[in-house]
Amino acid sequence: MLNSDNFSMNSHLSALLRKLAQQPTAGLVGQLQQLHKQTTERAAEEPQALLDMLFLNAIHKQFKPRAELCADSHPKHFEISQIYDLVINNIPLLSMSHDIVNHAIKHVIADGPHSVLIDFGIGRGIQTAKLIESMAKHSCLQTLTVIGVEPSHQALVHAGRSIARAAQHVAFKVVFKPLECLAENVQADGLRASLPDEFNKLAVNSSLTAHHIPSTAERIAFFEMIRSLQPDALLLTEPDSNHMETDWCQRVENAYIHYGTVFSLIDQLDIGVTVKRVSKLFFGQEIEDVVSLADEQRFKRHESAPRWLEYLAKTGFQIGKPALGGDAWEAQGVSFRKEAQGYLSVGHKGINVLSILHGKCC
C-alpha cells in the first residue's frame, strides 16, 4: 500500500479512508476487513506488509472499536522496559540524536564548575548516563546536579541506578534529584526548590517528551515555565509530523509517511530479524494511538518542526544553530541537515523524521 518513492499511502487505500470517514457503510467496512485479512496473512514474511497490517489494525479499530487487534500486533516475550532499551540502542535515528544533543549540552555545562541539567522525560536515564560518561575527561566540572522529570516511578528508579553507575567513571560529583511528575504539571517553583544553592550553568533537555503535552495552551505554558528559569540552553528533540491534524484521514496519511520512513530505516539495519520486528511492533503501539484513539485518549500528539519553532519564539527563545559537522551529512542511513530556520533535521531518504532545536533565551 506504500508508494516506494515517497513512503506515502497509495491512492486506493487513501480513497477508501475518505469514504469510510464520510459514511462507514457495511460494504466499505467489509472491504477494509478483507484488505486487513489479506495483509495479515502476508505480514509474517513481507516487511512492507507489517506496516500495512499495523495501520489496518488501527483503522479497523476506528470503525469497529470493540474488534480485537491481530494477535501479532504487539511484541511478545519482552518487557516494555526491554523493548524501549532495545529500540533506543539499535535504531541510529535515536541513538545518534542523543549523541548530538549530548554534545550540545556538554558544550554548555562542561566548564561549570557547578552545573545543572533538568531532563524532562528522562525515562530510564539512557541518554543522561551516556552524557555523564562522555564527560570523564572534563576536569573543570566539579558538580553536576541532574533533575530528572518523569511520570514513571519505575523508570526514575532505573535512571537513578544508571546515573550512579555512570558517575563512578567521572571525577566530578553527580547528584540525582528525581521528580515524579508529568511535564505539563511541573511548576517553576518546584524546580527552583530542587536547584542547588550554587550553580553556574543550567541546561534543559526535553527529548521526545513535549508531544505528550495535550494542548497548545499547555505546551506554551510549559515553554514559558522553562523560560522563567533562564536556562543557558534548551535542547528540544521532537518527531516531525503533524499528528495534531484534526482531519482524521489527513492525520492517518501523515502518520503513514512518518512511520513508513522509520520502518524503511529499520529494514536496512543489520540488527537481525527479531530485533527489527520487535522495533516495528513498538512503533505499532504509537500508530494505534495516532490512528484509532479518541482525541481525549491520545498520548502521541506530534507536530511539525515549524510549530515547535513557533512555540519557542512565542515564549522568548531564539534558535541557536547546531555546531556539529557541515551543512549536511549522512551516517548509517540517517541524514542530518542544518535547516535555514536554525534547527537540525534528522531523516531518511529525504524525509525528516526528527527535529533537534537548540533554544537560547532572548
C-alpha positions in Angstrom: 0.0 0.0 0.0 3.0 2.2 0.1 4.3 4.4 -2.8 8.0 3.4 -2.7 9.2 6.8 -4.0 8.0 8.9 -1.1 6.5 6.5 1.6 3.0 7.9 1.0 -0.1 5.8 1.2 -1.4 4.5 -2.2 -4.4 6.1 -3.7 -6.7 3.0 -3.3 -6.4 3.0 0.5 -6.5 6.8 0.7 -9.8 6.8 -1.2 -11.2 4.1 1.0 -10.4 6.0 4.1 -12.1 9.1 2.8 -15.2 7.1 2.0 -15.2 5.5 5.4 -14.8 8.8 7.2 -17.8 10.2 5.3 -20.1 7.2 5.8 -18.8 3.9 7.1 -21.3 1.6 5.3 -21.2 -2.2 5.9 -19.8 -2.6 2.4 -16.9 -0.3 2.9 -16.1 -1.8 6.3 -16.2 -5.2 4.6 -13.6 -4.0 2.1 -11.4 -2.8 4.9 -11.8 -6.2 6.7 -10.9 -8.1 3.6 -7.8 -5.9 3.0 -6.9 -6.4 6.6 -7.1 -10.2 6.3 -5.0 -10.3 3.2 -2.3 -8.1 4.7 -2.2 -10.0 7.9 -1.5 -13.3 6.0 1.5 -11.6 4.4 2.8 -9.8 7.4 5.0 -12.6 8.7 7.0 -12.8 5.5 6.9 -9.4 3.9 8.4 -6.4 5.8 6.2 -3.9 4.0 3.0 -5.9 4.8 3.8 -5.5 8.6 3.5 -1.7 8.3 0.2 -2.1 6.4 -1.1 -4.6 8.9 -0.4 -2.3 11.8 -2.2 0.6 10.1 -5.1 -1.6 9.1 -5.4 -2.9 12.6 -5.7 0.7 13.9 -8.0 1.9 11.1 -10.2 -1.1 11.6 -10.4 -0.4 15.3 -11.5 3.2 14.5 -14.7 1.8 12.9 -15.0 -1.4 15.0 -13.9 -0.1 18.5 -14.6 -3.5 20.1 -12.8 -5.6 17.5 -9.7 -7.4 18.7 -6.5 -6.4 17.1 -4.4 -9.0 15.3 -2.7 -11.2 17.8 0.7 -10.3 16.3 0.3 -6.5 16.7 2.2 -6.3 20.0 5.7 -7.5 21.0 5.8 -10.9 22.7 8.3 -12.3 25.3 9.7 -8.8 26.0 9.1 -6.5 28.9 8.2 -2.9 28.0 11.5 -1.6 29.5 13.4 -4.2 27.5 11.7 -3.1 24.3 12.4 0.6 24.9 16.1 0.0 25.6 16.3 -2.2 22.5 14.8 0.5 20.3 17.0 3.3 21.8 20.2 1.2 21.4 19.6 -0.2 18.0 17.9 2.5 16.0 20.5 5.0 14.9 17.9 7.7 14.4 17.5 7.8 18.1 21.0 6.9 19.4 22.7 9.4 17.1 20.3 12.1 18.0 21.1 11.5 21.7 24.8 11.9 20.8 24.2 15.2 19.0 22.1 16.7 21.9 24.6 15.5 24.5 27.4 17.2 22.6 25.4 20.5 22.7 24.6 20.0 26.4 28.2 19.2 27.2 29.4 22.4 25.4 27.1 24.4 27.8 27.8 22.7 31.2 31.3 21.2 31.0 33.1 24.2 32.4 30.7 24.7 35.3 32.3 24.4 37.7 28.8 23.7 39.2 26.2 22.8 36.6 22.6 21.7 36.5 20.8 19.6 33.9 17.0 19.5 34.0 15.9 16.5 31.9 12.2 16.4 31.1 11.2 12.8 30.2 14.4 11.3 31.5 12.9 7.9 31.2 15.3 5.2 32.2 18.3 7.6 32.1 19.9 6.1 29.0 20.8 9.5 27.4 21.8 11.2 30.6 24.1 8.3 31.6 25.8 8.5 28.2 26.3 12.2 28.7 27.9 11.8 32.1 30.2 9.0 30.8 31.3 11.2 27.9 32.5 13.9 30.3 35.0 11.8 32.1 37.9 14.0 30.9 36.3 17.4 31.8 38.4 18.4 34.8 36.8 21.8 35.2 33.5 20.4 36.2 33.1 19.9 40.0 29.4 19.2 40.5 26.6 18.2 38.1 23.1 18.1 39.5 20.6 16.2 37.4 16.9 16.9 38.0 15.1 14.1 36.2 11.4 14.7 35.4 9.4 11.5 34.6 5.9 10.3 35.4 7.0 6.6 35.8 8.4 5.8 39.3 10.0 2.6 38.0 11.8 4.4 35.2 13.1 7.0 37.7 14.5 4.3 39.9 16.3 2.7 36.9 17.5 6.2 35.8 19.0 6.8 39.3 20.9 3.5 39.1 22.2 4.2 35.6 23.3 7.7 36.6 25.0 6.3 39.7 26.9 3.8 37.6 28.0 6.4 35.1 29.1 8.7 38.0 31.6 6.1 39.1 33.7 6.8 35.9 34.0 10.6 36.3 35.9 12.8 38.6 33.1 15.3 39.4 30.3 14.8 41.8 26.9 13.8 40.4 23.7 14.5 42.3 20.5 13.0 41.0 17.1 14.5 42.1 14.1 12.6 40.7 10.8 14.4 40.2 7.9 12.1 39.6 5.6 14.2 37.5 4.1 14.8 34.1 6.0 17.6 32.2 2.9 19.8 31.9 2.3 19.6 35.7 5.8 20.8 36.7 5.8 24.2 38.4 8.8 26.6 38.2 8.8 27.0 42.0 9.1 23.2 42.4 12.1 23.1 40.1 13.7 26.1 41.8 13.4 24.3 45.1 15.4 21.4 43.6 18.2 23.6 42.3 21.4 23.7 44.4 22.3 26.8 46.3 25.2 27.5 44.0 25.4 26.7 40.2 26.9 28.5 37.2 25.3 26.8 34.2 21.8 25.5 33.6 20.8 23.3 30.6 17.3 21.9 29.9 16.8 18.8 27.8 13.4 17.7 26.5 13.8 14.6 24.3 10.6 13.1 22.8 8.5 14.4 25.6 6.8 17.7 24.7 4.5 15.9 22.2 2.8 14.2 25.1 1.6 17.5 26.4 -2.1 17.5 25.4 -2.9 21.0 24.2 -1.4 24.0 22.5 -2.0 26.2 25.6 -0.3 23.7 27.9 2.7 23.5 25.5 3.1 27.3 25.6 2.8 27.2 29.4 5.5 24.5 29.5 8.0 26.5 27.5 7.1 29.7 29.4 7.9 27.9 32.6 11.3 26.8 31.3 12.0 30.3 30.0 11.3 31.7 33.5 14.3 29.6 34.8 16.6 31.5 32.5 18.5 28.4 31.2 21.7 28.8 29.3 20.3 26.3 26.7 17.1 24.3 25.9 17.6 21.2 23.8 14.3 20.0 22.2 14.0 16.8 20.2 10.7 16.0 18.6 9.2 13.9 15.8 8.5 16.0 12.7 5.0 15.0 11.6 1.6 16.7 12.1 -0.5 14.3 14.2 -2.4 17.2 15.8 -4.2 17.4 12.5 -8.0 17.5 13.1 -8.8 15.9 9.7 -8.6 12.2 10.6 -7.8 11.0 7.1 -5.0 13.5 6.7 -3.6 12.6 10.1 -3.5 8.9 9.1 -1.7 9.8 5.9 0.8 12.0 7.7 1.4 9.1 10.1 1.8 6.6 7.3 4.6 8.7 5.7 6.3 9.2 9.1 6.2 5.5 10.2 6.8 4.2 6.7 10.1 6.2 6.7 11.1 4.8 10.1 10.3 1.2 9.0 12.3 1.7 5.9 15.3 2.7 8.0 14.8 -0.3 10.3 14.7 -2.6 7.3 18.2 -1.6 6.1 19.8 -2.1 9.5 21.9 -5.1 10.3 20.2 -5.9 13.6 18.6 -9.3 13.0 15.0 -10.2 12.0 13.7 -10.5 15.6 15.0 -7.1 16.7 13.6 -5.5 13.5 10.2 -6.9 14.1 10.1 -6.1 17.8 11.2 -2.5 17.0 8.4 -2.2 14.5 5.8 -3.5 16.9 7.0 -1.0 19.4 6.1 1.8 16.9 2.9 -0.1 16.1 1.6 1.0 19.5 2.2 4.6 18.5 0.3 4.0 15.3 -2.6 2.7 17.2 -2.5 5.8 19.4 -2.4 8.3 16.5 -4.9 6.5 14.3 -7.6 4.8 16.4 -7.8 6.6 19.8 -10.3 9.4 20.5 -8.7 12.8 20.9 -9.1 12.9 24.7 -7.3 9.5 25.0 -4.4 10.1 22.7 -0.8 10.3 24.0 1.2 10.8 20.8 0.4 14.3 19.5 3.4 15.0 17.3 3.8 18.3 15.4 5.9 19.6 12.6 9.2 21.4 13.2 7.8 24.9 12.2 5.2 24.5 15.0 7.9 23.8 17.6 9.8 26.8 16.3 6.6 28.9 16.8 6.3 27.7 20.4 9.9 28.7 21.2 9.7 32.1 19.5 6.4 32.9 21.3 7.9 32.1 24.7 11.1 34.1 24.4 13.6 31.7 22.9 15.8 32.3 19.9 17.2 29.3 17.9 20.9 28.7 18.1 22.4 26.9 15.1 23.8 23.4 15.7 27.6 23.3 16.0 28.3 19.9 14.5 29.6 18.8 11.1 29.0 20.6 7.9 25.6 21.8 6.5 24.6 18.2 5.7 25.9 14.7 6.4 24.8 11.1 6.5 25.6 8.0 8.5 24.0 4.5 8.8 21.2 5.6 6.5 20.3 8.6 8.7 20.7 12.0 7.1 21.4 15.2 9.0 20.7 18.7 7.6 21.0 22.2 9.1 17.9 24.0 8.1 17.7 27.7 7.3 15.4 28.3 10.3 18.3 27.1 12.6 17.2 23.6 13.6 18.7 20.3 12.7 16.6 17.9 10.7 17.2 14.1 11.1 15.7 11.9 8.5 15.9 9.1 6.0 15.8 9.1 2.2 14.8 12.8 2.1 12.0 12.7 4.6 12.5 14.4 8.0 11.6 12.2 11.0 13.1 14.1 13.9 14.0 17.7 14.6 16.5 19.0 17.1 16.1 22.6 18.3 18.6 24.5 20.4 16.8 27.3 22.2 18.5 30.2 23.9 16.9 32.9 26.0 16.4 36.1 24.1 
